[in-house]
């Protein structure tokens, strides 16, 4: 087992979480519990569109 905290190399680009995703999750988590499912659904739709668009090219 390797300890990622002790790894001197930064993670590869594929391992990094885009800042816009983190920001979107922060906004969703700040909403009342009853409103979060709609936020997660919208985020899911947006990520699916991005993924579909990247595979098309």
HELIX and SHEET records of a PDB file:
HELIX    1   1 UNK A    4  UNK A    6  5                                   3    
HELIX    2   2 UNK A   13  UNK A   15  5                                   3    
HELIX    3   3 UNK A   19  UNK A   29  1                                  11    
HELIX    4   4 UNK A   33  UNK A   56  1                                  24    
END                                                                             
